[in-house]
Every structure is written in C-alpha cells, then in structure tokens.
Amino acid sequence: MVSELKFLVPWGHLAAKAWGPPQGRPVLCLHGWLDNANTFNRLIPLLPKDCFYMALDFGGHGLSSHRPAGFPYSFFDYVGDVYRVATALKWRRFMLMGHSLGGSVAGMFSCIFPDLVEKLILVESYGFYPAPKGNERGPGLSRQKKPRSLYTRRDARTSLEECDELLTSKRELFEGLLNFEANQLQPPKVRSPEAALQRLLEANPHLREESGKILLKRGATEVPGGLVYNRDMRALLHNHSFVTLDQSLNFLKKIQADVLMITAQNGIFTTQHFIKPLQEAYKNFLKERFQLSEVAGNHFVHLNEPEVVAGIISLFLNKDQIPKASL
C-alpha cells in the first residue's frame, strides 16, 4: 500500500510518498539531483516489511512546490527540507537513505542533527560532495598537518585556482538566475511523452528506459499537447556549498549513526578526488559502525537493478534488531 503525503511549508508544500505501516521503524528516503521520490519505487518493496518508508520530493522536484521567486536553490535548502519533514512527523530518531545528492544531504543532516539519525544508508554517494577540490583548511585543522593517507599535496590545486573556481561558480549562479527570471514569461516547453522520455534518458545515460518511465511519472505533468517537466528550472543552477574536503573530513566525526555506503563499479564518482580520503575517514572515525559494499551496476543501480542492493540494505536495516519472542 502506497500513500501520498503533503507537508505544508511557508511557500507551499513538500510532497512525499510512503510504504509500509505508519507505526513501523521510520526510514526517510532522499532522491538524487533532478530526480524524485519515484527513484525508490522498485527498491522499497524488496526491503523489510516492518519499516515505514517515506520518500521525499525535495523542493522544486517531483510534486513539491517550487521555492519562492527570486531565490536560487542551495544545498542547505535540501537539508532544511529534511528537518521540516522530520519535525512535522515528530520523529525523534529515524533512519536516512539517500541516493547521490540525497546521500550528501543525508550525510550533512547526520552531522548537524546527529542525535536524530540512527542509521545512514548512502547509495552511490559519499555523504558529502566537497567543493571545491583543493587544500583549504577546515575548522580545527589550521594548525595541523594533513595526514598523507587522507589527502596528498599532489592532488591539490593552488589556492588561487580554488578561489577563481568559487568566484566563477557564484557569478554563473547569479547570472543564470537573472537569465531565468528574464525568460520566465515564456511558457514551459511541452514535449510528447516519447520526447520527454528521450530527453531524460539523454541527460541520464545510466538510466534504463523502464527506470526513466518510472521517474517521469512523478517528474512531469500532462498538459494539452504532451508533458511538461515538474522540476523548477532554477534547480539546474548549481549552487555549491563552500564545504571543502577538509571540512567534510572533520564534519563526519559528528555522525553517531551506523553508516552503510554502497558504491557501484560503473558509478559516476569513480574518479573523484575525494573518494579515498572520505572512505578512509569513515573507517578511521566510525570504525565498526561503517560498512562499505561495492556492487555491480551503475549510478542508478537501486532503480535499474534493485535486487543487487536490496539484500545488503535489508541486512543493514535489521542489524542489531532484537527479535520478538514467539508466543
């Protein structure tokens, strides 16, 4: 049984869909950038039945309201979405599962509100997406030498290059926002169902056709002549946080949850500079609370081939559960 939910916010509502008994162990599921709650449609039915799974549409995605006019989307806005929903549900402790961007949001939430998160599941995500790549010092690290095992100078760019990248990205953000507002009077582009699906698959080569159709059901609205994408075009403007790799390494020490990280052999992060240092930090700081699993598949393995990850996630969710005595 799947139910649709709405949570009122000052600018409209946040939409979500839920599976399982409302009294079950709560699991909040967070989708990737420009995706929606349907990304978990094929995975959740394969997971333990005693949990209550809620998949959220971030603001500007899926069936959720767009942000107020005049503002770009910030990474921390998505973290705020999670807190609003958890507060509305009066969840004092719950589990988080995030794919891609949703995993980064879940990771940051687990650092800011460590007492609220019991377990953290990262699917094709490292819990953080450090920006920029570089060697800036994070809080508490200014007088320390960086451990060579976590980060090497050979991987770093100069501070000037980092500053240039940050300033350029912010300029592009503001220019893009004003260009969007200037063109806002133009009606949204209407595509045939076939063209809408083809465009989605072209933008996401890791998606199978069936998976694309699942996302499109929640990611587009039928109008005369075809389909219009639901997503807020402002979400296309990358508004990176200023969280650096060093800061990420320091932040994750705050995580109190058990962490499961699932990476795909053909995923999209295989060459990123932050993979090894983040994984090493999880192992060093969380120790037995951290579990890393690599699986066959690509970035959308949870949607394309959910059976590949369902068993791993199920074991993790059921870990440390006290079995009920039989009568």
Secondary structure, DSSP 4 states (H G I P E B T S, - for coil): -EEEEEEEETTEEEEEEEES-TTSEEEEEE--TT--GGGGTTTGGGS-TTEEEEEEPPTTSTTSPPPPTT----HHHHHHHHHHHHHHHT-SSEEEEEETHHHHHHHHHHHHSGGGEEEEEEES--S---SS-S----TT-TTSPPPTTT--GGGPPPHHHHHHHHHHHHHHHHHHHHHHHHTTTSPPPPB-HHHHHHHHHHH-TT--HHHHHHHHHHHEEEETTEEEE-S-GGGGS-------HHHHHHHGGG--SEEEEEEEEE-S-TT-TTHHHHHHHHHHHHGGGEEEEEEEEETTHHHHSTHHHHHHHHHHHHTT--PPPP-
